Amino acid sequence: MKNYLLIDNQYFPMFNWFKNSLLKTNIILVSYESYQKMTFRNRCVVAGSRGLINLSIPLVGGRVQRIPFKDVRICNLEKWQLNHWRTITSCYNRSPYFEFYRDSLEPFFLKRVDFLFDHNLSILYLLKQVLGFSAEFSVTDQLDEALTGGAIIEDLRNKWLPKNFQQENSAFYYPQVFEDKIGFQPNLSILDLLFNTGPEALNILKQSLI
């Protein structure tokens, strides 16, 4: 039986994004919704030796966008891809599985991209393959009964924001590179889980549901 989750199209989504998605057969990403600033649609959080690091994709027109998400353009005047990859490499080059995933992920930081929604979606499809994630992704510009057959849709858009993403009491432990310096950090980008646990990442997500 199909069950649906409506969720924001994040940039390298966080642990809880995937944890909650495991409970669903179908993930709906809405392309027509108005872009919202101060969300994880254009940012993710990783862990460095001195604490958390926010990686933010610069946008044409800045953070305030009064246009549909699908039309939001990335500002490539800045070398954001180079900076993001250098930061990720610095944070995780000593993690157990960084080299294992490096070749799959690095192209996202080398090839120019223009639209944020499309970029995030491409990343999601790779992560689906890498994790062995079974839920199907659907992109829609109109949310109606024809899409779901009238089934109930759980809406978790904007549930986790930069101001509150670590406030839940449902953190699930796994080893992290800088845990001895900054303590365990919950609900980071899925990159953190992948680089630290490798092929066990999906099992850890499943265990977090118990």
VOPAGU-2260 file (C-alpha; in pm, 1 decimal, decimal comma):
REM VOPAGU-2260
SITE   aa  ch    i         X         Y         Z
SITE  MET   A    0       0,0       0,0       0,0
SITE  LYS   A    1     136,3     339,3     -96,1
SITE  ASN   A    2     192,5     612,0     159,4
SITE  TYR   A    3     317,3     959,4      79,5
SITE  LEU   A    4     552,0    1215,1     227,3
SITE  LEU   A    5     562,3    1577,6     118,1
SITE  ILE   A    6     903,7    1717,7     207,5
SITE  ASP   A    7    1139,1    1998,2     106,7
SITE  ASN   A    8    1396,9    1934,6    -165,2
SITE  GLN   A    9    1711,0    1987,6      42,7
SITE  TYR   A   10    2077,5    2022,6     -54,3
SITE  PHE   A   11    2240,8    1698,4      68,0
SITE  PRO   A   12    1950,5    1636,5     307,9
SITE  MET   A   13    1996,3    1572,0     677,1
SITE  PHE   A   14    1974,8    1245,9     869,8
SITE  ASN   A   15    1612,0    1303,7     978,3
SITE  TRP   A   16    1504,1    1374,1     620,6
SITE  PHE   A   17    1602,3    1020,2     525,1
SITE  LYS   A   18    1490,3     865,7     852,1
SITE  ASN   A   19    1135,0     990,9     804,6
SITE  SER   A   20    1139,0     907,4     435,1
SITE  LEU   A   21    1210,6     541,4     514,5
SITE  LEU   A   22     855,9     509,3     646,0
SITE  LYS   A   23     706,1     606,9     310,2
SITE  THR   A   24     678,1     447,1     -31,4
SITE  ASN   A   25     655,2     776,0    -221,0
SITE  ILE   A   26     831,8    1107,8    -165,0
SITE  ILE   A   27     673,2    1417,1    -320,2
SITE  LEU   A   28     882,1    1722,9    -404,4
SITE  VAL   A   29     688,5    2033,0    -504,6
SITE  SER   A   30     854,8    2246,1    -768,5
SITE  TYR   A   31     596,0    2527,0    -788,5
SITE  GLU   A   32     600,7    2635,9    -421,7
SITE  SER   A   33     740,9    2979,1    -346,6
SITE  TYR   A   34    1104,7    2966,0    -247,0
SITE  GLN   A   35    1161,5    3018,1     125,5
SITE  LYS   A   36    1476,1    3163,8     275,3
SITE  MET   A   37    1655,1    3034,8     587,2
SITE  THR   A   38    1584,1    2669,8     507,5
SITE  PHE   A   39    1793,6    2372,7     402,1
SITE  ARG   A   40    1690,0    2405,9      38,8
SITE  ASN   A   41    2020,7    2573,6     -37,9
SITE  ARG   A   42    2233,5    2466,7     255,7
SITE  CYS   A   43    2357,5    2171,9     456,0
SITE  VAL   A   44    2555,3    2127,2     777,3
SITE  VAL   A   45    2872,2    1922,1     822,9
SITE  ALA   A   46    3106,1    1877,9    1120,1
SITE  GLY   A   47    3461,3    2012,6    1141,4
SITE  SER   A   48    3725,1    2001,1    1412,0
SITE  ARG   A   49    3599,8    2330,7    1561,8
SITE  GLY   A   50    3227,1    2267,6    1533,9
SITE  LEU   A   51    2945,5    2276,9    1283,6
SITE  ILE   A   52    2997,7    2427,9     938,3
SITE  ASN   A   53    2714,0    2563,4     723,9
SITE  LEU   A   54    2758,3    2516,5     350,2
SITE  SER   A   55    2531,3    2755,7     164,2
SITE  ILE   A   56    2471,3    2780,1    -211,5
SITE  PRO   A   57    2459,9    3146,0    -324,0
SITE  LEU   A   58    2152,7    3245,6    -522,2
SITE  VAL   A   59    2089,5    3496,4    -796,6
SITE  GLY   A   60    1889,9    3773,7    -633,7
SITE  GLY   A   61    1995,5    3673,2    -283,4
SITE  ARG   A   62    1796,3    3479,0     -25,5
SITE  VAL   A   63    1468,9    3666,5     -78,4
SITE  GLN   A   64    1300,0    3502,5    -376,3
SITE  ARG   A   65     937,5    3564,0    -475,6
SITE  ILE   A   66     941,7    3302,9    -749,0
SITE  PRO   A   67     871,4    2927,7    -765,7
SITE  PHE   A   68    1146,4    2705,7    -628,6
SITE  LYS   A   69    1200,6    2550,0    -972,5
SITE  ASP   A   70    1298,5    2891,1   -1112,5
SITE  VAL   A   71    1553,9    2982,2    -845,2
SITE  ARG   A   72    1896,4    3022,1   -1005,2
SITE  ILE   A   73    2233,8    2953,1    -849,9
SITE  CYS   A   74    2485,3    3238,7    -852,3
SITE  ASN   A   75    2799,2    3100,5   -1012,2
SITE  LEU   A   76    2996,7    3423,6    -984,3
SITE  GLU   A   77    3126,7    3282,8    -656,3
SITE  LYS   A   78    3343,5    2971,4    -641,4
SITE  TRP   A   79    3097,6    2803,7    -406,7
SITE  GLN   A   80    3144,5    2452,8    -548,2
SITE  LEU   A   81    3520,1    2465,1    -499,4
SITE  ASN   A   82    3477,2    2603,2    -147,9
SITE  HIS   A   83    3218,1    2340,8     -53,9
SITE  TRP   A   84    3428,6    2051,8    -180,4
SITE  ARG   A   85    3740,3    2180,8      -6,5
SITE  THR   A   86    3546,9    2207,5     319,1
SITE  ILE   A   87    3395,8    1860,8     283,8
SITE  THR   A   88    3737,1    1714,6     202,3
SITE  SER   A   89    3894,3    1888,0     501,3
SITE  CYS   A   90    3621,0    1760,8     732,9
SITE  TYR   A   91    3603,7    1402,7     609,3
SITE  ASN   A   92    3925,0    1300,0     435,3
SITE  ARG   A   93    4015,2    1101,1     747,7
SITE  SER   A   94    3675,0     935,6     775,7
SITE  PRO   A   95    3656,2     561,4     700,3
SITE  TYR   A   96    3459,0     591,0     375,8
SITE  PHE   A   97    3546,5     928,2     222,3
SITE  GLU   A   98    3757,2     771,2     -53,9
SITE  PHE   A   99    3485,9     511,2    -113,7
SITE  TYR   A  100    3229,7     777,5    -212,4
SITE  ARG   A  101    3459,3    1050,8    -338,3
SITE  ASP   A  102    3438,1     970,4    -709,9
SITE  SER   A  103    3057,3     957,3    -702,1
SITE  LEU   A  104    3015,1    1288,5    -520,8
SITE  GLU   A  105    3292,1    1509,5    -655,9
SITE  PRO   A  106    3122,8    1574,4    -995,4
SITE  PHE   A  107    2851,8    1773,8    -813,8
SITE  PHE   A  108    3124,6    2021,7    -721,4
SITE  LEU   A  109    3293,7    2038,4   -1060,9
SITE  LYS   A  110    3017,5    2077,4   -1318,6
SITE  ARG   A  111    2840,8    2412,8   -1339,3
SITE  VAL   A  112    2474,4    2403,4   -1237,0
SITE  ASP   A  113    2213,9    2676,4   -1288,4
SITE  PHE   A  114    1891,6    2579,8   -1109,3
SITE  LEU   A  115    1883,0    2491,2    -740,0
SITE  PHE   A  116    1582,7    2257,3    -755,0
SITE  ASP   A  117    1735,0    2050,8   -1036,7
SITE  HIS   A  118    2072,8    2036,5    -862,7
SITE  ASN   A  119    1919,8    1908,7    -538,7
SITE  LEU   A  120    1711,9    1655,0    -728,7
SITE  SER   A  121    2017,8    1515,7    -906,2
SITE  ILE   A  122    2187,6    1474,2    -571,1
SITE  LEU   A  123    1882,3    1293,9    -430,7
SITE  TYR   A  124    1879,1    1043,3    -713,9
SITE  LEU   A  125    2245,0     961,7    -652,1
SITE  LEU   A  126    2186,4     928,3    -277,4
SITE  LYS   A  127    1891,3     699,4    -346,4
SITE  GLN   A  128    2122,6     472,3    -542,1
SITE  VAL   A  129    2412,4     490,7    -296,8
SITE  LEU   A  130    2197,0     422,5       8,7
SITE  GLY   A  131    1981,5     156,4    -155,1
SITE  PHE   A  132    1682,0     371,2     -72,9
SITE  SER   A  133    1352,1     218,1    -189,2
SITE  ALA   A  134    1107,3     512,6    -180,7
SITE  GLU   A  135    1013,5     663,2    -515,4
SITE  PHE   A  136    1055,1    1035,2    -582,4
SITE  SER   A  137     783,7    1233,3    -757,5
SITE  VAL   A  138     818,6    1594,6    -870,1
SITE  THR   A  139     494,4    1784,9    -914,1
SITE  ASP   A  140     389,2    2136,1   -1001,5
SITE  GLN   A  141      34,3    2073,3    -884,1
SITE  LEU   A  142     -59,0    1882,7    -571,3
SITE  ASP   A  143    -398,0    1715,3    -615,2
SITE  GLU   A  144    -578,5    1384,9    -566,0
SITE  ALA   A  145    -477,7    1261,6    -909,7
SITE  LEU   A  146    -121,4    1234,7    -785,5
SITE  THR   A  147    -194,2    1021,8    -479,9
SITE  GLY   A  148    -531,8     866,9    -551,3
SITE  GLY   A  149    -677,1    1050,5    -254,0
SITE  ALA   A  150    -432,8     892,4      -6,6
SITE  ILE   A  151    -328,7    1086,2     303,8
SITE  ILE   A  152      -8,2    1284,3     260,4
SITE  GLU   A  153     217,9    1364,0     555,0
SITE  ASP   A  154     366,7    1711,9     515,3
SITE  LEU   A  155     710,4    1765,3     672,3
SITE  ARG   A  156     813,2    2069,3     473,2
SITE  ASN   A  157    1009,7    2311,8     690,6
SITE  LYS   A  158     997,1    2078,7     991,4
SITE  TRP   A  159    1374,5    2118,1    1030,4
SITE  LEU   A  160    1520,1    2463,8     990,1
SITE  PRO   A  161    1869,3    2600,9    1056,7
SITE  LYS   A  162    1742,5    2745,8    1385,2
SITE  ASN   A  163    1605,4    2419,7    1527,8
SITE  PHE   A  164    1738,5    2117,7    1337,6
SITE  GLN   A  165    1919,2    1970,0    1640,5
SITE  GLN   A  166    1645,4    2027,1    1898,6
SITE  GLU   A  167    1466,8    1692,0    1865,9
SITE  ASN   A  168    1533,7    1429,3    2131,9
SITE  SER   A  169    1553,5    1148,5    1877,0
SITE  ALA   A  170    1925,7    1160,8    1800,3
SITE  PHE   A  171    2071,0     826,5    1694,6
SITE  TYR   A  172    2439,8     765,6    1763,2
SITE  TYR   A  173    2705,2     660,6    1513,6
SITE  PRO   A  174    3082,4     730,7    1522,2
SITE  GLN   A  175    3192,7    1072,3    1391,8
SITE  VAL   A  176    3537,9    1201,7    1294,7
SITE  PHE   A  177    3562,7    1487,7    1545,2
SITE  GLU   A  178    3343,6    1344,3    1817,5
SITE  ASP   A  179    3633,5    1357,0    2066,4
SITE  LYS   A  180    3665,2    1734,5    2011,9
SITE  ILE   A  181    3309,8    1862,0    1962,1
SITE  GLY   A  182    3096,1    1575,9    2090,8
SITE  PHE   A  183    2841,4    1379,1    1891,2
SITE  GLN   A  184    2646,6    1604,1    1654,4
SITE  PRO   A  185    2298,0    1480,9    1554,5
SITE  ASN   A  186    2102,3    1540,4    1236,5
SITE  LEU   A  187    2384,4    1655,7    1010,8
SITE  SER   A  188    2388,9    1623,8     633,2
SITE  ILE   A  189    2363,3    1265,5     510,9
SITE  LEU   A  190    2723,2    1313,5     395,1
SITE  ASP   A  191    2832,9    1278,8     756,4
SITE  LEU   A  192    2658,4     943,5     794,0
SITE  LEU   A  193    2787,8     814,1     460,5
SITE  PHE   A  194    3150,4     908,7     516,6
SITE  ASN   A  195    3152,3     769,8     870,4
SITE  THR   A  196    2954,2     448,1     826,7
SITE  GLY   A  197    2962,4     363,6     456,5
SITE  PRO   A  198    2745,7      69,2     345,0
SITE  GLU   A  199    2594,4      49,1     694,0
SITE  ALA   A  200    2428,2     389,2     653,4
SITE  LEU   A  201    2088,9     250,8     551,5
SITE  ASN   A  202    2087,5      -1,7     837,6
SITE  ILE   A  203    2166,1     277,3    1083,6
SITE  LEU   A  204    1877,3     482,8     948,5
SITE  LYS   A  205    1649,0     182,0     993,1
SITE  GLN   A  206    1775,7     121,6    1346,9
SITE  SER   A  207    1696,1     483,0    1435,2
SITE  LEU   A  208    1328,2     405,1    1375,6
SITE  ILE   A  209    1313,6     141,5    1648,7
